[in-house]
């Protein structure tokens, strides 16, 4: 697996974890984030790569926060 694929999978895993911790369904996350349901489904199921800004939108829609430090991103659960 290429490094980019590993990063994309890890990001999808983070979105999925945030969604389940928040008790949201895919449809609810789509509504809260303003991102189309089919796209959210593909993201949380690691079937689609997505942009960093989309990652931030989805995590924040789950009521979570992403903290960045230089090149490393730390995912923090409130």
Backbone as numpy.savetxt, mean C-alpha at the origin, in Angstrom:
# Nx Ny Nz CAx CAy CAz Cx Cy Cz
14.13 -13.55 -8.62 13.27 -12.37 -8.62 14.17 -11.13 -8.62
13.85 -10.20 -9.47 14.62 -8.97 -9.53 14.34 -8.09 -8.32
15.28 -7.22 -8.02 15.15 -6.33 -6.86 13.88 -5.48 -6.95
13.58 -4.96 -8.13 12.37 -4.13 -8.29 11.11 -4.93 -7.97
11.09 -6.19 -8.36 9.94 -7.04 -8.05 9.83 -7.28 -6.55
10.97 -7.46 -5.89 10.97 -7.67 -4.44 10.42 -6.44 -3.72
10.82 -5.27 -4.17 10.35 -4.02 -3.57 8.85 -3.85 -3.80
8.40 -4.14 -5.01 6.97 -4.02 -5.33 6.14 -4.99 -4.47
6.63 -6.19 -4.30 5.93 -7.17 -3.47 5.90 -6.73 -2.02
7.00 -6.21 -1.52 7.05 -5.72 -0.14 6.08 -4.56 0.06
6.00 -3.66 -0.92 5.07 -2.53 -0.84 3.63 -3.03 -0.83
3.33 -4.01 -1.67 1.99 -4.60 -1.69 1.66 -5.24 -0.35
2.64 -5.93 0.22 2.44 -6.56 1.53 2.14 -5.51 2.60
2.83 -4.39 2.54 2.59 -3.31 3.50 1.18 -2.74 3.36
0.75 -2.54 2.13 -0.61 -2.03 1.90 -1.63 -3.03 2.41
-1.43 -4.30 2.11 -2.36 -5.33 2.58 -2.41 -5.37 4.11
-1.25 -5.31 4.75 -1.20 -5.34 6.21 -1.92 -4.13 6.81
-1.68 -2.95 6.24 -2.33 -1.74 6.74 -3.84 -1.82 6.56
-4.27 -2.36 5.43 -5.70 -2.49 5.14 -6.35 -3.43 6.15
-5.74 -4.58 6.42 -6.34 -5.52 7.35 -6.30 -5.00 8.78
-5.23 -4.32 9.16 -5.17 -3.73 10.51 -6.26 -2.68 10.70
-6.55 -1.97 9.63 -7.58 -0.93 9.70 -8.98 -1.52 9.59
-9.07 -2.81 9.31 -10.37 -3.46 9.19 -11.12 -3.05 7.93
-10.38 -2.71 6.88 -11.00 -2.26 5.64 -11.05 -3.38 4.61
-12.08 -3.36 3.81 -12.14 -4.25 2.65 -11.47 -3.53 1.48
-11.26 -4.24 0.40 -10.70 -3.61 -0.79 -11.61 -2.49 -1.27
-12.90 -2.73 -1.27 -13.85 -1.70 -1.71 -13.79 -0.46 -0.82
-13.70 -0.67 0.48 -13.63 0.47 1.41 -12.33 1.24 1.23
-11.23 0.52 1.04 -9.95 1.20 0.82 -9.98 1.99 -0.48
-10.59 1.42 -1.51 -10.71 2.13 -2.78 -11.50 3.42 -2.59
-12.61 3.33 -1.88 -13.44 4.52 -1.65 -12.69 5.58 -0.85
-12.02 5.16 0.23 -11.30 6.12 1.08 -10.11 6.75 0.36
-9.46 6.00 -0.51 -8.25 6.49 -1.18 -8.54 7.23 -2.48
-9.71 6.98 -3.06 -10.02 7.58 -4.35 -9.36 6.85 -5.52
-8.86 5.65 -5.26 -8.23 4.83 -6.29 -9.24 3.75 -6.68
-9.36 3.49 -7.96 -10.34 2.54 -8.46 -10.18 1.17 -7.81
-11.31 0.54 -7.50 -11.31 -0.75 -6.83 -10.47 -1.81 -7.55
-10.58 -1.95 -8.88 -9.77 -2.97 -9.57 -8.25 -2.74 -9.36
-7.85 -1.47 -9.35 -6.44 -1.16 -9.14 -6.02 -1.52 -7.72
-6.84 -1.17 -6.72 -6.53 -1.51 -5.33 -6.42 -3.02 -5.18
-7.33 -3.74 -5.79 -7.30 -5.20 -5.72 -6.00 -5.76 -6.30
-5.60 -5.26 -7.44 -4.35 -5.73 -8.06 -3.14 -5.39 -7.18
-3.18 -4.23 -6.53 -2.06 -3.82 -5.68 -1.97 -4.71 -4.45
-3.07 -4.89 -3.73 -3.00 -5.67 -2.48 -2.74 -7.14 -2.75
-3.05 -7.60 -3.95 -2.77 -8.99 -4.32 -1.44 -9.14 -5.07
-0.62 -8.09 -5.06 0.71 -8.09 -5.67 0.69 -8.49 -7.15
-0.33 -8.04 -7.86 -0.44 -8.34 -9.28 -0.09 -7.15 -10.16
0.19 -6.00 -9.53 0.48 -4.78 -10.28 1.50 -3.95 -9.54
2.51 -3.48 -10.27 3.44 -2.53 -9.68 2.75 -1.17 -9.65
3.16 -0.32 -8.71 2.50 0.97 -8.57 3.50 2.01 -8.11
3.11 3.28 -8.29 4.00 4.40 -7.98 4.09 4.64 -6.48
5.14 5.29 -6.08 5.37 5.60 -4.67 4.26 6.48 -4.12
3.79 7.45 -4.89 2.72 8.31 -4.38 1.44 7.51 -4.15
1.19 6.50 -4.94 0.03 5.63 -4.72 0.18 4.87 -3.41
1.39 4.41 -3.13 1.68 3.73 -1.86 1.33 4.64 -0.69
1.78 5.89 -0.73 1.51 6.84 0.34 0.00 7.06 0.49
-0.70 7.23 -0.61 -2.15 7.46 -0.58 -2.86 6.28 0.08
-2.50 5.07 -0.31 -3.17 3.88 0.25 -2.87 3.70 1.73
-1.63 3.87 2.11 -1.26 3.71 3.52 -1.97 4.76 4.37
-2.00 6.00 3.90 -2.67 7.07 4.65 -4.18 6.85 4.70
-4.77 6.28 3.66 -6.21 5.98 3.67 -6.54 4.93 4.71
-5.54 4.14 5.10 -5.71 3.14 6.15 -5.48 3.72 7.54
-5.19 5.02 7.60 -4.94 5.67 8.88 -3.54 5.41 9.40
-2.65 5.03 8.51 -1.26 4.75 8.89 -0.36 5.87 8.39
0.91 5.76 8.73 1.86 6.80 8.39 3.12 6.16 7.83
3.71 6.78 6.83 4.98 6.33 6.28 6.02 7.38 6.63
7.06 6.93 7.29 8.15 7.85 7.65 9.35 7.52 6.78
9.96 8.54 6.20 11.13 8.30 5.35 12.37 8.90 5.98
13.45 8.23 5.78 14.76 8.71 6.24 15.76 8.42 5.15
16.15 9.47 4.48 17.08 9.36 3.36 16.57 8.33 2.37
17.29 7.24 2.16 16.90 6.26 1.16 16.09 5.11 1.75
15.97 5.06 3.04 15.26 3.96 3.69 13.85 4.40 4.09
12.87 3.58 3.83 11.49 3.89 4.21 11.13 2.98 5.39
10.60 3.58 6.43 10.17 2.83 7.59 8.66 2.87 7.66
8.04 1.71 7.73 6.59 1.60 7.83 6.26 1.51 9.31
5.45 2.40 9.79 5.12 2.44 11.22 3.63 2.34 11.41
3.22 1.45 12.29 1.81 1.29 12.62 1.51 2.12 13.86
0.46 2.91 13.78 0.09 3.72 14.94 -0.59 2.89 15.98
